[in-house]
Amino acid sequence: MSEIQEGSNILEEIILVKDKLPNKQRHLCDYILENHADMGLLTVKELAHNAKVGTTTVLRLVKALGYDNFFDLKKEFYEIQKDYSDKWESVQKSFGGNDEDEDYKMLSNIWTEGIQSLNKSLNSQLIENFKEAMDLIANAERINLLGLRPYKAIAIYLELLIEEFHSKTRQLSHDSESMFDRILQFNQDEVLIVLGFAPYQPRIIDAARVAHGKGVPIILITDYLSCPIAPFSTVILKMEMGEKYFSVMPIIALVEAMVVELGKRNSDTSIEKIQDLVTTLKENKIIIE
């Protein structure tokens, strides 16, 4: 007999109880959570094999979750997938403008527009300019980052990703008062990545002008080629933004592509640095396996 609480499902119950279980059962719980869509198709033996545990561990977990047998547990996962399927059908209807599905309307609208913006952004010009930008970044002695207002968060996100394997970064977004002091210390072997989106702030335009005057290459990520920072830029990476909803989805995709490409170009050292970082984080209990 299942002990699932009213209003919850088997996945929620597993999340609640798994840390109280023995190691092998906890490991099996983690596997199930990550692969629950396949549970309805597996036998006890197949699940044990895939999760690299014994069949006895599977059967013990079945009992620990309050089920008489594995078949009863599988039925719970079948119900979950059926529920997800029904909800997804409603989501798809909302894509088509069905006003009866207002619960999913905003999510589906923003999702659809974000995907459209991604597809519009990815064109031959972006691909060509992306390669040029990555050449500048990969060969730079230091990578400087600047984004203001909501784009400050993206600049910080980009910095955090790069610093996992490339320590020579400098964030200008934190303190705009001392920004020009730092820019005046730039050398020509550095690069400045600027997130410049409408409406444009005079401070970020002035920062690009000063850096350009120092002979520093500027990579501009923007939504319009008419951006006032464009004349100072060495490379422009133009992103198509949503017409109806504000979204940074295309920008996030771009900066993540930049990080992956930079890591690929520095694979000899970046892999070693990331491995050392993970080891240190584990040793200091900052992360756990």
N, C-alpha and C positions, 0 to 999 in steps of 0.2 A: 504494500500500500504506500503510495507516494506521500511524502511529507511536505510537498510544495505548499507554500503559504498562498492564501487567496490573493489574486492580483499580481503575483510574480510568476516567472517561468523558470524552467530548469536551468537556463544559463545564469540567471540572477542568483538562483540558489547555489549553484556551483561556485560562483564568485564569493558568496558569503561564507561558505563552509570550507573551501579548499585549503586555506592556511591552517586549519585545525587538524588536517589529515596527515597521515604518515607521508614521508618523502615520495615514495613511488606513486601513491594515490594522488598526491598533489601534482606531480609531474604529469600524470594521466589527465588530471583536470585541466591543466594548461593546454595539453594537446587537444582535448575536446573543445575547449573554448576557441582555439584557433581554427579548428576544422569541423565545427559543428554541422556545417551544411552537408557533410558526407556521412554523418552518423547513421542516418536511416538506411544506408546501403551496406553497412559493415556487419560482419559477424563478430563474435567475441574474439575469435582467433585473429581475424584481420585487424581489429582495433588494437589488440595487444601487440601484434607485429609492427604496425605502423607507429605506435607510440613507444615502441621498444621497452615494453614491460611484459610481465607474465600474465597468462590468462587468469590466474588467481587474483592478481591485482585488479583486473577489470571486474571480476565478480565481487570482490570485497568493496569496491567503490559503488557498485550497484546497490549493495546492501546498505552502505553508509549513507547513500542518498535517499534511502527509504523505499526501494523498489524490491519486489519479490523476485524479479528475473530481468534479464537483459532486454527481452522483448518489450516489457512495459516501459523501460527507460527509452528505448528507441521510438516508441509511440509519442513520447513527449517531444522529441526532436522533429518528428514528422509534423506534429501540430504547429511547432514554431515555424517550420518552412512553409506550411500552408498559410499561416497567418501573414508571414512576410510576403508571400506571393499575392495574397489578396490586397495587401496594402500597396504593393508595387503596381498592381493593376490600377488602383485609385490614383497613384502618382502619375502614371502614364496618361490617364484620362485628364488630369489637371494640366499636363503638357499641352493638351489639345484645347484648353480653355474651358473645360467643363466647370461651370460655376458651383456645382454641387459639392466639389471637393476642396473647399476653402482651407481645410486643415493642412493641405500640402501645397497650396497655391504659391505662397511666398518662397518656400524652399525650392520648388520646381522652377519658378520664374528666374530666380537668381542663379540657380544651377545652369539652366539653359543659356542664359545670357553670358555667364562666365565661360562656358564652353565655346560659344560663338565668338567671344572676344579672343580666346586662345587660338582658335582656327584662323581668324582674320589676322592676328599678329604674326603667325608663322608663315612668312613669305620669303621669296628669294633674296630680297634686300636685307631682311633681318638675318638670314643665314650667313650671307656674305659679310655683313658688318659684325656679326657675332664672332666670326673667326678673327677678324682684325682686332676686335676688342680683347679677345683672349690672348692674342699674341702680345699685346701691350701689357696685360695683367701678368702673364706668365714670366715676362722678362723684366718686370718692374722690381726695383730694389725695395719699394714700400708701396702698399696699396692703401690709399686714403679714401674714406667713405663719407658722403654727406647727403643727408636727407632731413627735411624739416617737416613739422606738423605730423600728419599720419604716416608719412614716409620715413620718418625717423625710426620707427619700429622695424621697417624693412632693412634699413641700413644697419641697424644693430643685429638683426637676424643674419644678414649676410656676413657681418664681422664674426659672429659666433661660429658659423659654419666654416669659414675660411681658417680661423685660428686653431681649428682642431689639427691642422697639418701645416699651416703657414703662419708663422708668428709675426711677420712684418706687416702689420696693419695699423692704421691710425684712424680713430673714429672722431669726426669733426662735429657730429650731430648733437653731442651732449651739451656743449657750452658755446653758444654762438657768440658770446662776448669775446672769448679768446680765440675764436676761429681764425681771424685774420693774422694773429700773431703766429699761429701754427703754419698757415699757408705761406707766409713769408719765409719760413724755414725750409720749404720744399726744395728738392733738387730735381733736375731735369730727368733723372733716371727713375723718378717716382711716377705714379699714375693717380688720378683723381676720378672716382666714380661718383657721379651726381645723379640723384633722383629728382628730376625737375618736372613737376606736373602742375597743370593749371588748377587753381589760380596761383601764379608765380609770386614768390616772395622776393622783394628787392635784395634782401641780404644774401640769398643763394645765388642770385644773378651777379652781384658784386663779388662774391667769393670765386665764382668761375672766371670772372674777368681778371681778378688778381692772379689766380693760378695760371691762366693763359699768358699773362704778362711775364710770368716766371719761366715760361717755356715748358710747362708741365702738360703732358697729354691728358685730355679730359674725355672720359667715356660718359656720355649723357644718356640716361634712360628716361624717356619722356613719352607723352601722349600726342604731341604735335611737333611736326618738323619746323613749325613757325615759332617754337619755343625761343624766348630771348636768350637762352643760354647756348643755342645751336651755333651761333657764329664763333663761339670760343671753343667749340668741341672738336676733338679729333675724330671721334666715332659717335654716331647716334644710333641708339637701339630704340626704335619706335614701337610702342605698345598700343594696341587698340583697346580702348576702355569701353565699358558698358554704356549704353545710351540712356537707360532708365535707372539702373541701380549702381551705387558706388561699390566697386570690388577691386581688390588688389590681386586677384587670382592670376592674371597674366604676368604680373611683375614677380610674384612669388615663383612661378614656373621658370621665369627667365633667370632669376638669381640662383635658383637651385641647379639649373643647367650650367651656369657659370662655375659653381663650386665643384660639380662633378667633373667638368672638363678640366678645371685647374688641378684637381686631384689626379686625374688621368695623366696629365702632362708631367706631373711630379710624382708618379707612382712609386719610383724607387725609394723616395724618402717619405712620402705621405702615408703609405701603408704602415711603415715602421713607426712613425710618429703616432698614428691613431692606435696602433696596437699597444704602444707604451702608455698612451693616455688611458685606454680601457683598463690595462693592468693596474695603473696607479689608482684609478677611481674605484676599482674593486677592492684593492688593498686597504683603502681608506673608508670603505663601506659607503661610498657616495652612490654607487650603483651596485645592484646584485644581479646574479644570473637568474 
